[in-house]
Amino acid sequence: MMQLSFFDLENRYEQLSRLKDPLEELNRMIDWNLFADLLKETTKKPRKSAAGRKPFDRVMLFKMLVLQRMHNLSDDRLEYQVRDRLSFMRFLGLDLAGVVPDAKTMWAFREELKENQLIERLFARFDECLRKLDVELKSGQIIDATFVTVPKQRNTRDENKIIKEGAVPIEWGQNPQKLAQKDIDARWTKKGNESFYGYKDHANVDQGTKLITAWEVTSAEVHDSQVLGEVLQSPEMGGTDVYADSAYRSQEQEKSLTATGHTSRIHEKGARNRPLTEAQKSSNKEKSRVRARIEHVFGSMTNELGGITIRTIGLMRAKVQIGLLNLVYNIKRVATLIRKRYFSFDRVIASEIA
């Protein structure tokens, strides 16, 4: 097999650039070092010996997780794709002879993000940097939730009953290896005629930019309205108008929003013997024009980020994966906004963002 020379490789990269490699564009637009100081917290464990291979650069590992979420890859598939694709290697700053982190390294790195509770802080860092660059994220708050599916568990009815009661079947407790493969946090729920198993990604989206400004993760059976308080931003941070579907509406919620200085744009709902008036229907239709923007966000995750699914077990790992999904969506959305000249290129890449 013929080996690529330096000039052959340069020529191949030039061809990728002419074809508008989206990863090269992302590298130009985003200063990845803005996450560096937070990611250093994953290296606090003392090394047993100075011998052996030095730890991988944490920013490079984080960028591998970005690739993983962009394409919804397993750890093994991620390792293969990085070794195989020149665009992935260039995005990560690896040459052909560079050492590629293996699947076990990526699993361990995500575990470190979980143990140090870093994903929420990484998300907040990106949001903070945008606000420092005068990117306004307070044009109105659109709140909704989407299901995040996980591999189905093949449990008996008795086992599921015990799990719902917050306990663990005795047999599982006696077999740590089996317990490690069981997700005792995920739940079944039904919407319409469809059943879902897994978790929910509750999100607050800025009306103007369609950027996610706040999020929370719960098991799938938790009602959307129960998490409104966790994702709601203050009027100063997210704007006064709050849009959501009728599942979020109640007299208690309306009073609470008024008390905090928000203006409710939540859909009104009819009741038995009290259907919606024509005026209420018309009002809901107008609200839907705005509220539909959050469906664009979930649609982008489904169509452009490989789907809203994860392969991990347990709520804490789900939070890491779903948090990464939300963050990667925002990173890609910022790149889109730059292309559309929503804000200028140099303001996002500037060193002051770090």
Disulfide bonds with the S-S distance in Angstrom:
none
